[in-house]
Amino acid sequence: MKLNTQNAEFIRSAAKLSDCPRDILPQIAFAGRSNVGKSSVINRLLNRKNFARVGSAPGKTTHINYFRIDKKVYFIDLPGYGYAKVSKQERARWGKLIEDWFADTSLLTLGIQLVDIRHKPTADDCNMVEWFKASGKPFVVVANKHDKIKKSEWEPNVARIRETLDLPEEVPVISFSAEKGTGKDELMALILEHIEATTGGEAISENT
């Protein structure tokens, strides 16, 4: 099976669990703080500049956004968290939506947790990783903004991320730059591996 990443379409914004697609396609979920660059990472993976909309201000993605890639897999942009100006009511609504989503394990094939490589993961990052751990589904941590730090900081910062998030050995941490493309091939290879494992077909990206 080949995956044409240029054949990508926005499907829907799910405000409640019943809005989520429930078909046989694998579902790859992206999670992270509202300013960590989820949309930019998705755009980089798809070789598209403005496909997954980059918000003009953090905290604007309050629904679960579904994108279908080549009619073979969903990329899911989970609502960003950690934005201080979001109301308590909105945070509570977000929390309930995420709790319900994680409770239905049929809605997740692979989790991609984004963190900022420049900083120690926040308490919210740790909480989200605990959700992924509890799901029993595979996940990977993507340390974005690799291009913003010195080369000498790469390994120590990744080690700090792994320690802070208390990651099992089998969970990879990929240094990534949405701006430069660093880590794109490694992350896409993991995504394709999980698509293949789910569908039983050979997944090859046509736009690497």
LINUR-V797842 format. One record per residue. PHI is phi in degrees with one decimal (NA if undefined). PSI is psi in radians with two decimals (NA if undefined). Layout:
PHI_PSI, PHI_PSI
This chain:
NA_2.27, -102.6_2.58, -116.2_1.94, -88.5_1.76, -71.6_-0.20, -78.8_-0.34, -89.8_1.34, -126.4_2.46, -143.1_2.51, -75.7_2.29, -101.0_-0.97, -169.4_2.83, -107.0_2.07, -93.6_2.09, -94.4_-0.25, -149.1_2.88, -58.6_-0.64, -67.3_-0.25, -81.3_-0.24, -74.9_2.37, -60.3_2.48, -133.7_1.26, -123.0_-2.84, -87.5_-0.05, -71.7_2.47, -60.9_2.65, -127.8_2.05, -106.7_1.99, -104.5_2.30, -107.0_2.20, -128.5_2.69, 165.8_2.98, -59.7_2.74, -65.4_-0.30, -115.9_0.36, -88.9_-0.23, 98.7_0.62, -59.9_-0.85, -60.8_-0.69, -66.2_-0.64, -66.3_-0.79, -61.2_-0.77, -59.5_-0.73, -64.6_-0.75, -61.3_-0.58, -93.1_-0.03, 56.7_0.69, -125.0_2.47, -81.5_-0.73, -131.8_0.51, -70.0_-1.08, -82.3_1.98, -61.7_2.27, -88.8_2.02, -64.6_2.58, -72.7_-0.32, -147.9_2.58, -62.2_2.71, 86.1_0.16, -88.3_-0.33, -85.9_1.73, -111.3_0.05, -119.8_2.99, -91.4_1.98, -95.7_2.26, -109.0_2.24, -120.7_2.32, -103.9_2.20, -106.4_2.04, 55.5_0.46, 57.0_0.41, -125.5_-0.28, -157.7_2.58, -99.0_2.35, -99.4_2.24, -116.2_2.13, -97.8_1.77, -73.3_2.67, -57.9_2.35, -66.7_2.63, -127.4_2.95, 87.2_0.16, -89.3_2.07, -62.9_-0.53, -81.1_-0.06, -72.2_2.38, -66.4_2.78, -60.0_-0.67, -63.2_-0.74, -68.0_-0.70, -62.7_-0.67, -66.5_-0.70, -64.8_-0.75, -60.4_-0.80, -60.8_-0.73, -66.5_-0.72, -62.2_-0.81, -66.7_-0.72, -59.5_-0.80, -64.1_-0.70, -64.4_-0.81, -68.3_-0.47, -67.8_-0.43, -98.6_1.62, -68.7_-0.17, -72.6_-0.20, -94.8_0.15, -138.9_2.24, -104.6_-0.82, -145.9_2.31, -98.6_2.45, -124.8_1.86, -94.7_2.06, -94.1_2.39, -134.3_2.91, -93.0_2.03, -62.1_-0.34, -76.6_-0.36, -128.1_2.75, -65.6_2.37, -55.3_2.50, -82.4_3.00, -60.1_-0.65, -64.8_-0.70, -59.5_-0.80, -61.8_-0.72, -63.3_-0.73, -65.3_-0.70, -62.5_-0.62, -63.6_-0.63, -60.6_-0.79, -63.9_-0.74, -59.3_-0.79, -67.6_-0.42, -68.8_-0.42, 77.6_0.03, -95.7_2.69, -66.1_2.58, -148.6_2.84, -132.9_2.58, -102.8_2.23, -109.0_2.05, -93.0_1.64, -79.8_2.88, 72.9_0.59, -55.2_-0.57, -75.5_-0.13, -92.3_-0.05, -124.0_2.89, -75.4_2.71, -57.9_-0.63, -67.0_-0.28, -93.8_-0.20, -56.7_-1.04, -65.9_-0.80, -60.8_-0.67, -69.3_-0.68, -65.0_-0.71, -62.3_-0.68, -65.1_-0.71, -62.1_-0.82, -62.0_-0.73, -68.9_-0.79, -63.5_-0.69, -83.9_-0.10, 52.5_0.99, -83.0_2.40, -60.8_2.69, -58.6_-0.57, -77.4_-0.14, -87.1_2.00, -75.7_2.64, -116.7_2.05, -107.3_2.11, -71.2_2.31, -140.2_2.53, -131.2_1.91, -64.0_-0.47, -78.3_-0.76, -98.1_-0.35, 94.5_0.00, -57.4_2.30, 85.6_-0.13, -61.2_-0.83, -64.2_-0.71, -64.4_-0.76, -68.4_-0.76, -63.4_-0.64, -61.4_-0.69, -66.0_-0.76, -60.0_-0.82, -63.8_-0.63, -60.8_-0.72, -76.5_-0.55, -63.2_-0.80, -61.0_-0.75, -64.5_-0.56, -79.8_-0.68, -97.8_-0.30, 80.6_0.12, -111.4_2.92, -88.3_2.05, -100.1_2.13, -130.5_2.17, -74.4_2.34, -89.6_-0.06, -131.7_1.10, -93.3_NA
